[in-house]
Amino acid sequence: MTAPILVRDEGRALATVARIDGIAGIPGADRIVAATVRGWTVVVGKGEFEVGQRVVFFEIDTALPVDDQRYAFLAPRGTKTYEGRDYHVLKTARLRGVYSQGLVLPLSLFFKDGAPEDGLDLTDRLDLYKWEQPLPAGQGQQAGPFTLLARKTDSERVQNLADAWPSIQQFHWYATEKVDGTSITIVRDYFGKHRVMSRNWEIAEGDNLYWRAAYASGLMDGLSYGDAIQGEIVGPGIQGNRLGLSDVRVVVFDGWKDGQLVSRGFWGPAALALRAPRYDIPFPATPEEAVTQVDGIKSLLSPGHLAEGVVWHTMWGNTLRVLDGRSTFKVVSNKYLLKEK
């Protein structure tokens, strides 16, 4: 395994200016309550915050340096070390039966003067990074940044879509299993050359995880000029192989032609044979229902195991504007996150 790293997750706001939308008591708890912030539930101390209060909200996976006094109180909860500096990584927790995801801190810790607007992305200002899980050894050499003919795999989490939900509900959606592996994009460019990419980088051809998976999948044979197929590499040695698979394989979730998404009806036979399994579940009425719906959902790819969650897909063009250029969003199972922890 290669070492974990800190990365900027392009397009993801790790910290934002937000408001406490609601506070609810927790049965049997005298000292903690459940606060709702931007669609997320965060357990906080009773009396620490009030409804309408402006705060800074940090999403899960954010790595907070505990040598910064604003985050030092997190050190006893566990730290990870990167390049000699200790960080606490925000993860899903369950307290008195309530899932807690993220962290809220008073706005006054970060702004002494002025009133920044709600929703302001503070990722760069606070110099925040995501803790990236280690990838398998033999992942290959970088040949350059992620390039043409497909968009990076970056579905938004459903908790961040509360404001857009009335528009989202207008479209037709279907759900596929979200699998926990490492992203791969296989491209045939306009010169007929096959190229393989991870989530952020083009990978040089060689004896490495990505090119082995691309060849073994048979997906390259079905690509025409300008085609791209995206999926997830899963199996032994990858992210703990939490589905207990016996072999390394590619699970396909998107197809592209000339930089545009295409429906499954235009995929080749190899891609269709490897497509992510589809759940027969109704579209949820609210983001909260979406989270409840997948909590503890079982894998279709590996029955008997917990699924990481679902990805909701649509091909309707207007959703690209609603979802900031994306046509999917993801809902991660809280039970899966706890098991991962």
NORWO-V474975 format. One record per run of one state. SS is the DSSP state (H for helix, E for strand, C for the rest). FROM is the first residue (numbers start at 1). LEN is the number of residues. Records with the same first field share a line. If there is no record, write none. Layout:
SS=FROM-LEN ; FROM-LEN
This chain:
C=1-4 ; 8-7 ; 26-6 ; 38-2 ; 46-8 ; 59-3 ; 66-6 ; 78-2 ; 83-2 ; 90-3 ; 96-2 ; 101-2 ; 110-11 ; 122-7 ; 133-9 ; 146-10 ; 162-3 ; 169-5 ; 179-3 ; 189-5 ; 198-3 ; 204-5 ; 218-2 ; 223-4 ; 235-4 ; 242-7 ; 258-2 ; 263-1 ; 267-2 ; 274-1 ; 276-2 ; 280-7 ; 295-3 ; 299-7 ; 307-2 ; 314-4 ; 323-5 ; 333-1 ; 341-1
E=5-3 ; 15-11 ; 32-6 ; 40-6 ; 54-5 ; 62-4 ; 80-3 ; 85-5 ; 93-3 ; 98-3 ; 103-4 ; 121-1 ; 129-4 ; 142-4 ; 156-2 ; 174-5 ; 182-7 ; 194-4 ; 201-3 ; 227-8 ; 249-9 ; 260-3 ; 275-1 ; 278-2 ; 298-1 ; 306-1 ; 309-5 ; 328-5
H=72-6 ; 107-3 ; 158-4 ; 165-4 ; 209-9 ; 220-3 ; 239-3 ; 264-3 ; 269-5 ; 287-8 ; 318-5 ; 334-7
